[in-house]
Amino acid sequence: MTELRAVSLSPFVPSGKDYQASRRLFAELGFEETWENDGYAGLRSGGAKFILQNFHNDAFAENFMIRIDVPDLEAWWQAVSRKNLPQAYPGFRINPPTDFPWGREVHFIDLAGVCWHVGTA
């Protein structure tokens, strides 16, 4: 049914305690901020987009996961790992590419505690 077909998905992602630091972190991760209004920011990288919300709730964030696909996981990892983001953003954690039964991924934990899976489609 064409009338029920979704064309995109834009989850609301909590920022954690420091909304401004989260905005800067996602910019360093390649996301462009397309708008900001009263504690909400639209972020986009290629076809991936989400809304960063100035919201802090550990229980919610620590049980929230998102997957994004990039054209070349190894190139993405090389670019991101050179930035030394864990030193610049205390609380940010990232693991190198790892093979899983469903494919190769990089996992990072953002400043709110959300687990991001980065892979290749």
Phi, psi and omega per residue, in radians:
M1 nan 1.932 -3.097
T2 -1.035 -0.666 -3.077
E3 -1.186 -0.239 3.110
L4 -1.841 0.074 -3.102
R5 -1.369 2.213 3.062
A6 -1.399 2.612 3.123
V7 -1.977 -0.257 3.054
S8 -2.864 2.963 3.124
L9 -2.410 2.266 -3.141
S10 -2.299 1.531 -3.128
P11 -1.190 2.634 2.995
F12 -1.537 2.088 -3.055
V13 -1.933 2.224 3.142
P14 -1.198 2.541 -3.126
S15 -1.492 -0.384 -2.965
G16 1.495 -2.894 -3.044
K17 -1.155 -0.499 -3.045
D18 -2.083 1.573 -3.116
Y19 -1.005 -0.769 -3.106
Q20 -1.140 -0.715 3.109
A21 -1.140 -0.675 3.108
S22 -1.121 -0.689 3.090
R23 -1.061 -0.771 3.126
R24 -1.148 -0.724 3.137
L25 -1.040 -0.840 -3.106
F26 -1.177 -0.516 3.019
A27 -1.106 -0.721 3.115
E28 -1.167 -0.447 3.112
L29 -1.502 0.120 3.032
G30 1.698 0.144 3.119
F31 -1.593 2.339 3.082
E32 -1.637 2.321 3.061
E33 -1.467 2.048 -3.074
T34 -1.654 -0.343 3.056
W35 -2.888 2.797 3.050
E36 -2.575 2.391 3.134
N37 -2.712 1.934 2.958
D38 0.898 0.865 3.077
G39 1.561 0.225 3.052
Y40 -2.281 2.375 3.126
A41 -2.359 2.269 3.062
G42 -1.481 2.178 -3.114
L43 -2.128 2.490 -3.078
R44 -2.540 2.501 2.975
S45 -2.498 1.915 -3.041
G46 1.038 -2.233 3.128
G47 -1.543 -0.069 3.140
A48 -1.544 2.340 3.098
K49 -2.586 2.689 3.072
F50 -2.719 2.956 3.109
I51 -1.984 2.037 3.078
L52 -1.426 2.180 -3.071
Q53 -1.957 2.291 3.075
N54 -1.231 1.470 -3.027
F55 -2.584 2.390 3.139
H56 -2.267 2.079 3.051
N57 -2.722 1.811 -3.069
D58 -0.973 -0.810 -3.074
A59 -1.071 -0.732 3.117
F60 -1.146 -0.941 -3.043
A61 -1.055 -0.726 -3.080
E62 -1.255 -0.120 3.089
N63 -2.036 0.311 -3.104
F64 -2.018 2.276 3.110
M65 -2.280 2.580 3.128
I66 -2.359 2.498 3.040
R67 -2.026 2.339 2.993
I68 -2.177 2.577 3.092
D69 -1.920 2.427 3.106
V70 -2.114 2.761 -3.101
P71 -1.107 -0.645 -3.060
D72 -2.485 1.785 -3.069
L73 -1.052 -0.738 -3.104
E74 -1.129 -0.720 3.105
A75 -1.146 -0.708 3.105
W76 -1.069 -0.817 -3.133
W77 -1.047 -0.799 -3.141
Q78 -1.040 -0.773 -3.124
A79 -1.145 -0.767 -3.094
V80 -1.270 -0.716 -3.082
S81 -1.149 -0.473 3.098
R82 -1.211 -0.306 -3.070
K83 -1.407 -0.221 -3.124
N84 0.916 0.812 -3.066
L85 -1.115 -0.594 3.101
P86 -1.066 -0.532 3.104
Q87 -1.344 -0.639 -3.110
A88 -1.337 -0.496 -3.068
Y89 -2.259 1.540 3.126
P90 -0.961 2.293 -3.092
G91 1.824 -0.408 3.088
F92 -1.328 2.292 3.118
R93 -2.286 2.523 3.140
I94 -2.543 2.491 3.106
N95 -2.020 2.561 3.128
P96 -1.161 2.938 3.122
P97 -0.945 2.357 -3.114
T98 -2.368 2.479 3.097
D99 -1.484 2.305 3.077
F100 -2.187 2.883 3.116
P101 -0.991 -0.492 -3.109
W102 -1.651 -0.035 3.102
G103 2.390 3.106 -3.105
R104 -1.534 2.331 -3.107
E105 -2.499 2.715 2.865
V106 -1.858 2.394 3.057
H107 -1.996 2.366 2.966
F108 -2.355 2.659 3.084
I109 -1.920 2.110 -3.107
D110 -1.378 -3.051 -3.045
L111 -1.212 -0.343 3.090
A112 -1.497 -0.405 -3.072
G113 1.933 0.087 3.103
V114 -1.270 2.371 3.096
C115 -1.627 2.111 3.112
W116 -1.830 2.320 3.045
H117 -1.844 2.158 3.117
V118 -2.001 2.161 -3.116
G119 -2.488 -2.951 3.101
T120 -2.096 2.308 -3.114
A121 -1.126 nan nan
